[in-house]
């Protein structure tokens, strides 16, 4: 006989515990970055590779929307695409990320081309897009709940970058400032939707597995950065080499 589902409160606690254990704010690369320990080239490598993730978020959300029958869910979810793409040229999270790229000395066109992205970054991010495109809607929404844990990392990043790096100013960190208000709105809806729709123990297990998968996607990207640009500093063929793509 199948186990009974957890109460709503216990299930939410289970989801939050996944972030407490597995969210990538605990990765040594972020600790290095936020403490001012990264070299300029390590910061540039992070900006280049993180851009690939940022640029695929609207594609992931568009794939999700293409599967949704409910107009109300589509209406609410599409704001995520607008947050990243902007409502007009020169706005949105992707534009703000390219301002960060420019601030650290990179050519924004080079970053936007996605040349030099680490193979492991591509594999992890592309796997996330496929997951949201192909898995049940409950799992797709649950995977987005890493945003539950994002405000803390954004606040730490803003403080750390401003304290330790000359490139950091209100223009270059504007992406993170905006996410402090955008992410809570998204996650409040996503969390309520998952709690409402995970009716069985199997549903709850699937949602928890999806959130775990997403934490793995984020962690894998930082593992790749660490291996290529920190220790053992073994840059794979085709990935960004220091000195390339500079403004």
C-alpha positions, -999 to +999 in steps of 0.1 A: +000+000+000+013+034-009+025+057+019+002+086+028+013+120+016+029+144+041+008+173+053+012+205+034+035+219+061+057+188+063+060+187+025+071+223+023+096+216+051+109+187+030+114+210+000+131+237+020+154+211+036+167+202+001+178+237-004+194+239+030+215+209+022+221+212-015+218+248-028+249+261-046+255+289-021+275+263-003+298+257-032+334+267-026+334+288-059+307+311-045+325+314-012+357+323-031+338+348-053+319+365-025+349+368-003+369+386-030+392+357-036+386+353-073+410+366-099+397+388-127+399+359-151+380+336-127+352+363-124+351+365-162+348+328-166+319+328-141+302+356-160+306+338-194+293+305-182+265+319-160+253+338-191+246+306-208+223+296-180+206+331-179+201+330-217+183+296-216+159+305-188+134+322-212+137+293-236+130+269-207+100+290-197+087+292-233+090+254-235+070+251-203+043+275-216+039+256-248+026+226-228+002+245-205-035+243-213-046+267-185-047+303-196-044+316-161-012+296-155+002+308-188-007+344-179+011+343-146+041+323-159+049+344-189+061+373-167+093+352-161+101+355-198+096+393-196+118+395-166+147+380-185+141+392-220+126+426-211+096+441-227+117+462-251+153+463-262+178+473-236+157+460-207+155+427-188+178+404-169+198+392-199+206+428-208+216+435-172+239+405-172+257+418-203+262+450-184+280+429-158+301+413-186+311+447-199+320+458-164+344+429-159+362+437-192+344+414-216+330+421-250+292+417-245+289+404-280+314+377-273+295+367-241+262+367-260+276+344-287+281+317-260+315+308-275+338+295-249+311+281-226+324+250-207+311+217-220+298+207-186+279+240-184+262+233-217+253+198-207+238+208-173+218+238-186+206+219-217+195+190-195+174+215-174+157+229-205+149+193-217+137+184-182+112+213-182+101+205-217+096+168-212+087+160-176+052+164-161+042+199-152+044+193-115+081+183-118+088+212-142+074+238-117+090+221-087+124+224-104+120+262-104+118+263-066+155+268-062+143+304-063+132+298-027+169+300-017+180+327-042+174+359-022+201+350+003+227+343-023+219+375-042+222+396-011+255+379-002+267+385-038+258+421-038+276+428-006+306+407-015+311+422-050+307+458-038+331+452-009+359+434-029+358+442-066+365+475-084+341+466-113+311+464-089+288+493-089+250+498-092+251+494-129+271+461-130+252+445-101+217+456-113+208+421-123+210+409-087+192+440-073+162+432-096+162+395-087+157+405-051+122+416-060+115+394-090+124+360-075+101+362-044+071+369-066+079+339-088+086+315-060+055+324-040+033+314-069+054+283-078+056+270-042+018+274-037+012+257-071+034+227-062+018+224-027-016+225-042-009+199-070+012+174-052-018+154-039-002+120-034+030+107-019+042+098-054+036+134-064+055+147-035+084+124-042+085+135-078+085+172-068+113+166-043+133+147-069+128+176-094+141+201-070+170+179-062+178+176-099+178+214-102+202+218-074+225+193-092+222+214-123+234+245-105+261+227-085+275+210-116+281+244-133+302+255-104+321+222-103+330+228-139+342+263-132+363+252-103+379+224-123+387+246-153+397+279-137+407+272-100+419+237-093+434+219-112+428+247-137+425+223-166+405+242-193+389+218-217+393+222-255+370+249-269+363+266-236+372+302-228+409+310-224+420+341-205+426+369-228+399+360-253+367+380-258+379+411-240+363+445-247 
